[in-house]
Each structure stands twice: as structure tokens, then as C-alpha cells.
Amino acid sequence: MKVKVGEVGDLQVAAPRLLGSCRLTVSLTCLFTSFAAIVTTINLSMAIVCMNRRTKTCIGSEEINSNSSFGFPELNGTCSDTRKDKQMYLDKPSQGMLLGALYYGVVSAQLLVGWLCDKFGKYKLQMALGSGFYGIASFLSPIILEFAGVPYYFALRVLKGVATSFAISSMLPMLTRWTTIQEQGLLVGIATAGIGVANSVTYPISGLLCQYGGWKSIFYFGGTCGMLATLLVVCLVYDSPAVHPRVEAEEKQFLLSFQLQGESKKRRVIPWGKMLRSVPVWSIIITNFFFFAVVKGIVLNLPIYVKDVLDFTVTENGIFSAMPLVGALVLHLVAGPIFDYVRTKNIFSPTTVRKIFHVVGTLTPGALMFISSQLTQEHKYYIISLITVGYSLTEFAVMGGYNFAMMDIAPDYLGVLQGINKTISLAPGFIIPMIISALTPNGSEEEWANAFILFGALYITSCLIFVLTGSAQLQSWGKAIKGDMI
């Protein structure tokens, strides 16, 4: 079954079927690898809630849990408020430090991973080593926390961040070998959907694990996912169609027809000067800096906000904290194909299409964050609804806005550009948790209102930067030519 038609020069090449193809298998393996990476990244938030949860012990009567949201009145009796687990407790400064620790490692490794990808490839090796390490690190996390302490766990989180960079940042350069422009939105969307899936299910699963298995089981689940991802990468991923032993001849010919001939045998000279002087490159980087700050600030701190202000149980916390992420996952799977459809119609230029998607994915969420900041605990269901809608809409910016514009402007230097991009733009990963902890030392409603105002401002800033300075046009230096080879 022929599903699409691609153009190579003046020739038209019919795309082989997607279902059961190797390019789909590679994308699905990337999906699970990114899923496992994000599970081991964000599960600490619910582990903190689980460690620090409180219950009431009463003498002379039964007592409703203090975090219950069902509104039953407390019965008479003498009650004391105690922590469920007296051996583990993380204060606010430690929470902010540990939540951000992983991004010291993520940021520090980006340039190295990008350089390795563009110079030598070896995407499969990088993915397997990265996923294997973050899986092992997750299994070790409870031991380090309990017996070594916060400083040693901080160091482990930094190393886990390096491993996460190798596992995830090598995916996009590899996928340029496994996708064509007609299928880019779909296959890259599938590959990166693991991030949305992990964001959606980690908190509810962690809430249940906390209730029935304790905080340690949250880390064991992440470790299991990491080791399974490693096995899948080793068995199913190959650097390109040219080296895949099981790819069908038709699919191999189709994919290789879109790639730079002789690329695997020669190394490209990277045009550093033109890259660093490019306005579109810096527009994407700076946009990503502010965008990543707000989305990561919401993801990492939402369970803590729900615990501090909205007064839900741990299990309810996991469910309600996941709702924005479930919505984002749905739109993630929808926005990519919509973007492909609009772009192939050629009604607007690629730059205009990306800017339209970007405005939808940043301006509207920003407005909803400002509204949420003005609502009180009595409107907690409205707050969750607004956060859900706003965070879900960010997928238009991710799938059709600024996020993949690097693939348009310089596809042959994507590894290095992504390395530069993420080295700078992922820095808020370790900054924003500490800022939010500093803004909410007591976890009061008024303090969290200021945090949501900050989120809204970051959304609006990321909107304006890309709309005013961004581009999705192929740059003159963006494709390697024979003169650029050594």
C-alpha cells in the first residue's frame, strides 16, 4: 500500500507502507526510550510528596485524612499530625536543589552529544548507554537517599542528567535518517510522544505506588522502564536504513533517496561562524529558553502546588497533576499531522505556519496562567481545568511552532545546533525549581499566585521572541555540499 508521495529533485518517489515498517519501529522505540527517560526525571516530584505526606492519628474517634477533598466534617477526638514516613523528609531548599540537579548534567552534555552525532553518528550506542545508566541510577536512588544523603543524591541526579542527554538528544539527528519531509511531523511526533505519555502517567502511577508500595517503589518503576528501554534500543534501533539488516529494499531505497549521498563516508565541515551569526538560530534558542522554563516549571512543581494549596490526597494529587499532561499528550498526537497537512497545502510559507502554531501554543496558555493566579482554593477545579487547557495547547508550539524549526533551517547540522540550543535553553531546568522554591517558602496561596504570574510572563515572552525574529526557511549554509566535505 502506497501512502504518500515524496519529491526528490524532479522525480516522484512513492512511499512504502508505514505500518510494520522499520522507520515506524525506530520511532516507536524512541517513544519508549523518551518515556523511560522522562519517568526517571519527573518521578522525584511525586516521591517528594510521598516522603513528606502527613496523616492524622486520633484517639477516641475516627478521623478523616487531612488531605481529603470530599468535604466530610472531622469527628470529635484528640488528633496529632504526623508524617507518614518519619525517616525521610526533604525541606524546600533541598526540593528545589534536587529537582534542578538533573539539568546540570543535561545542559553540560548537550554540546558533546551534538558534536558526536554530527561527526560520528553512533546514535544507537549513545541511546543504549544513556538509557542503561539512567535505569541503573533509578534503582540506586533510594539507597543513596537513605544511606548517603542529599549531597550524594544530587551528584547522582547530575550524572543521570548526562545519561538522559545521550539517550534523548541523539534521537532527533538519527530520525533525520529515518524520516522524509512528508512524514516528519508524524514520525517525529510518535518518537517524542514518549515525553507526553510519561508526563501523563507518571504522577498517577507514582501516586498509586506511594499508597501501596511506599516512595522507594516510585524509583524502582523508573529503573525497570530504563532497563527495558535499553533492551529495545539494542534489538530494534539502527543508525540509518543503510545499516539496518532487516529493512525492506523498497523502504531503504525510499529513505536513502532523500539523504545526502556519500554522507556516511565523509565528515562534514561545520560552518561555525555562519551558525553563530544566524538570527533564526538565536531566535529558536532564546525562545526555547523561556518556553522550557515555564513548561518545566509547571511539570516539576504542579504536584507540590496541588499538595500545598489545593488540598487533595496523594492519590488525587497524582490524578489531577496528570490531567494537563494527558491533555498535552492528546494534542501532541494531533498537532503534528495537522501541521503536516497545513504545510503541504502551501497556503502559507513554512515560517508563517510555524508562527501561527507558535502563537496558539504560547499566547493562550500565558493568558490562562494569569487567570489562574487570581483564583483561590475554593475554585480548585477551575484552576485544574485552566492549567489543563493551557498546558495542552503548548503542544501546538512544540509540534508546529519553534521547536522543530532547526530541522527546517539547517537539517544537515542538526546535531550541533541542537547541542548549542539545549546547552543554553535547558539551563532553566536547574534554575526554575530553585526560583519557585524561593517564591513559595511557606507554600501559601499568595506565594503560588506569584509563581503563576511568572509562568504567564514566560509564555508571553517566548511568544514574542519567535514571532518577531523567528524563521523556518532553509539557510544558505544549512545543507552540506561537496565543498563542505573532508
N, C-alpha and C positions, 0 to 999 in steps of 0.2 A: 504493500500500500504506500503510495507516494503522498506525503503530507504537505510538502512545501516546495517552493521553487526558489533557488538562490541564484545570484548572478555573479559570475567570475569573468571580469572583462566583458566581452561581447557574448560569451557563452552562457547558456542557462543550464543549471545542473539540478536535477530532481533529487530532493532529499529522501533518503530511505526512511522506512518506518521508524518511529521513535520508540514505541512500546517494545520492550525486550532488547533494545539496542545497548551497545556498550557506553554510548555517551549518556544515556539515561542512568545506567548503572553507576557510572562515575559520579554523576550529580547526586544520586540518592546516597551514595557512600559519603560524599561531602556533607550531605544533610545530617547524617547521623554523627559524623565527626564534629561538626559545629554544634550539634545538640549536646554532645557529651562535654565539649569544652565550656559551653555556657552554663550547663548544670553545675559543673565544678567551680564556676566563677561566682554565680549568684546565690548558691545554696547557703553561703555563710550568713546571709541576711536572716533567713528563717532559723538557722541554727542559733543565732544570737537571740531571737525572740524565744526560742525553745529553752535556751540556757537561763534566760532572765525572767521567765514567766513566773507569775505569783499565783498562789491558791490560798483560799481561806480555810482555816481549821477551826471548828466551832465546838463548844462544849454546851450540852443541854438542848441543842436543836440542830436541825439540818440547815445547811447554808448553800445558797446559790453561788456559783463561781463569780468572782468579782468582775470577770471579763465578759459575762454573758450579755447578749444583746436582746434577749427575749422579754425583758421588762418585768419579770416576776419580782415582787417585793421580798426583801430579806426577812426571814423569821427571827424572832427574838432569840438571843443567846449570846454567849461570850465568844468572840471570834478573834483570831490572830492572823495577820497577813504574813505569809512566809513564802520563800522561794521554793519552787518545786525541786530544784537541784542545788543544794547548798554548796557543792564543791566547785561549780563553775559559774562565774559571773563576769561579764565584760562591761566596764563602765563606758560612758560616752566617748571619751578620748580614745580608748582602745578600740571601740567600734569603728570610729572614723578612720583610724590608722590602718586597721586590718582590712576594712572594706576597700581601701585605696591601695593597699600594698601590692596587689597583683599587677596593677598598672605601671608600677615602676619597672617590672620585668617586661610587660607588654611593650612599653614605649622603648626601652633600651635595646630590644632585639629587632625592631622593625627595619632599620636600615640594613642590618646584616642579612635578614631573611630576604628582603627585596633584592639585594645585590647577589646573593646566592641563586635566587630564582632566575634573574636575567642573565647571569654569567654561566651558570652550570646546570640549571634546571633542577633535577633530583627532587621533584615535588613529592613523590611518593615517600622517599626516605625522610624528608622533613616532617611530613604529616604523621608518619608512623612513630618517629622518635618523640614528637611533641605529644601526641595522644597517649602514648605509653607512659611518659613521665607524669603528665597531669593525672592519669589514673592512679599511679602508684602514690603520688603526693596526696591524693584524696584519702586513700587508705591510711596513710601515716598521720593525717591531720588530727584525729582525736588523741593519738598518743603524744604528739608534740604539744598540743594544747594542755593536756592534763598533766604531763610529767616534766616538760621543759619550760613551758610558759609562753607568754605573748611575744617576747623578742624573737624567739626561735621560730614561732609560727609565722611571724612577719617575714622572716627570711625565706621560709618555705613558700609563702604566698608569692614572693618576688620571683623565685625560681619557677613556680607554676605559671606565672605570667610569661616568662621566657618560653616555656613549653607551649603555651597557648598560642603565642605568636607563630611558632614554627608550624603548628597544626592548622591554623586558620589562614594566616597571611599567605601561605603557599598555594591556597586553593584557587584564588582568582587568576593569577598568572597561568596556572595549569588549565583552568577552564577556557582560556582563550584558545587552547589547542583542541578543545572538545566541543566548541560551540561555533555557530555562524551568526551573522548579524540578525538573520531572521528568527533564530531560536534563542538568542542571547537572553532576552527577558525571561523566557520560560525556564530555561535550564539553569541560569544563574539564580533565578528566583527559587527553584527547587533546592539547589545546593545550599543557599543561605537561609532557607526556611527552617533549618535546624535551630537557628538562633531564636526565631519566633516560637517554635514548638517548645524549646527549653524554657524560654521566658514564661510560656503559658502554663506548663505542667509542673515546673519545679516547686513553686510555692504550695500548690495543693498537695502534691506528693510529700513534700517536706513536712507540711502540717500533720498529715496522717502518720508519717514516720515518727515525728516528735511525740505524738499521742500514744503510739503503740510500741515504739522501739527506742525512744529517747533521742537526744541530739546527736549521738555518735552515728546512728543509723543513717542520718542525712548524708554524712560524708561517705559511708560505705556504699550507698546507692550511686553517688557520683563516681567513686572509684571503679565500680562494676561497669558503668557506662563507658568510662575511659578505656578500660582493657578490651571491651567488646569492639569499640571503635578502632583500636589498633589492629585487631584481628581482621576486621573488614577491609581496612586500608591495605594491609599486606596481601590479602587474597584478591581484591577486586579493582584496585586503583593502579593505573599505569600513566607514565608521564605524558604520553601522546598516542594517537592512533597508530603511529609508525612502529611503536614497540609493543603494542598490545597483542598477545598471542592468540586471542580468541575473537578479535573484531572481524566482522564480515568484510569481504573485499569491497562491496558496494559502499558501505559506510566509511571505510577507510579512505577510499578514493574521494568521496564527497567532502570529508573533513580536510584532507590534505590539500585539496584544490583551493582552499581559502587561506592557506598558510604560506608564509614566506618560504620560497624554495631554497633548499640548502641551509636553512636556519640552524639545524641541529649540528652541522659540521663546522660552522664558523661562529666566532664570537663577535658580537656587535660592539662597536664603539659608542659609548653612551654620551649623548650631547649635553653634558652637564651645564654648560653656560646657557644654552637656549632654554633648558628646563627651568633653571633658577631665575631667569629673567621673564618667564612667561606669566602674564597676568591671569589667564584662565587656570593655570596650575595653582597659583597662590589663592585665587578665589575659592577653589574647591577645598584647599587645606584650611583656610580660615573659617569658611562656612562649616566644615566638619568639626572644627574645634568647638564652636558654640553649640552646634547641634548635638554632638556627642556628650557635651557637658550636661545638657538638660535631659536627654533620654536616659543616660546612665544615672543621673541624679534621681530620676523618678524610679527606675528599676531597683536600684540598690536600697533606696530609703522608703519605698512605699510600705513594706511590711512594718517598719519601725513607726512610720506615721500612723498607720492603722492601729497599731498597739497603743501608741501614746495618746491619740486624740479620739479615734472613732470607737474604741472600747468594744472590740469584738473578741471572741475566744480565739485560741491559737488555730483551731481548725477553720473557723470562719475567716480568720485573717488570711490563711493560705488561699482560700477560695476567692475572697474579694480582691486580694492583692494580685491574683492571676487574671482577673477579668479584663483589665486593659491590655494585657499581653495576649490573651486569647483573641480579642478583637483585632490586635495588630497582626496576628498570625493569619486570620481570615483575609484581611486586606492585603497582606504580603503576597498571598497566592493569587489574588485578583488583580492587583495593581500592575504586576509585570506583564501579563498578557494584554491588559488594556493599553499599557504604554507601547508594546509591540504593534498593536493594531493601529493606534493613532499615528505612530511614526511611519509605518509602511504606507499609510494613505497619502503621505507627502502634502498634507494640507498646510502644515506649518513647518518651519525649519527645525532641525534637531534641538537647537538652542532654545527656541520658543517653547517647544513641547516640554523640555526639561524644566524650564522656568515656571510654566503653568502648574505642572505637577508639584514643583517645589513650594509654590505659594500655598497650594491646598494643604500640603503636609507640614507647614510651619506657622503660617499666619493664623489659621483657625485654632490649632492647639494652643497657641500663645494666648489668644483671647479667652479660651476656656480655662486656662490656668489662672488668669486674672480673676475670672468669675469665682472659681473655686476658693481663691484666697479670702473672699469676702463671706463665705458661708460658714456656719457654725456646726458644732457636733450634732445638733438637732436635725440637721439636713444631711446626715452622713450618707444616705442612699443617693441623694442628688450629687453629692461630691464624688462618690464612686462612679456614678454614671458619666459625669463630666470628664473625669480623668480617663475613663474608658474610651469615650468618643475621641477625645483629644489625642491620646497616645496612639490609638488605632490609626488615625489619619496621618500620623507621621510616616506610615509606610508609603504614602504617595511620594514623599521626598526621598525615601530610601530607594524605592524601586524605579521611580521615573524622574526624580529630581537630580540633585547634585551628586548623589552617592556613586553612581557608576559612570559619571561623565569622563573620568580618566580613561575609560575604555574607548571613548569616542575621540578624545583629543590626541592620544598617543598610545595606541594599542601595543606597539612593539617595545615599549619601555615601561610597561605597566608595573612590573615588579619593583623597580627602583622608585617610580613615582609613588606607588602605594607605601613603600618604605618611608619615604620622606613625609608623605601625608600623615601616616599613622604615628610616626615619631613625634610630630608636633600636635596633631589633632587629638590623640588619645591621652595627652597629658592631663586633661580634666578628670580622667579616671581615678587618679590618686589625689587630685586637688578637691574635687567636688564633695566627696564624702566628709572630708575634714571641714569644709566650709559649712555644710549642712549640720554637722555635729556642733560646730561653733555657734550657728544660728539658733539651735534648739537645745541648749544645755539642760533645760528642765522639761523638754517635751511638751510645752504648753501650746494651747490652740493659737495664741497670738504669735508665738515664735514660729510655728509651722506656717502661718499665713505669710510671713516674710519670705519663707523658703519658696512658697508657690508664686509669689510676686517675682522672685528671682528666676524661677523656671519660665514664666511668661516672657520676661525680658530677654532671656537667652534664645527662646524660639523666634522672637521678632528680629533679633539681631542676625541670626542665621538666615532668615528670610531675606532681609535687605541686602546682605553682602552678595549672595549669589544672584539675585535679581539684577543688581546694579553692575556687577563685574563678571559674572559667570559666562561660560561658553561651552558648547558641545561640538564645535567644529573641529575637524581633523587639523592639527597644526602642521606647518610645513616640515617640521623636524620629527613628526610623530610616527612616521613609518620608516623602517630601516631600508636602505638601498645598498646596492653592491659596493658603493664607495665608502659605506659606513662599516664594512666588514674587515676583520683582520684574521 
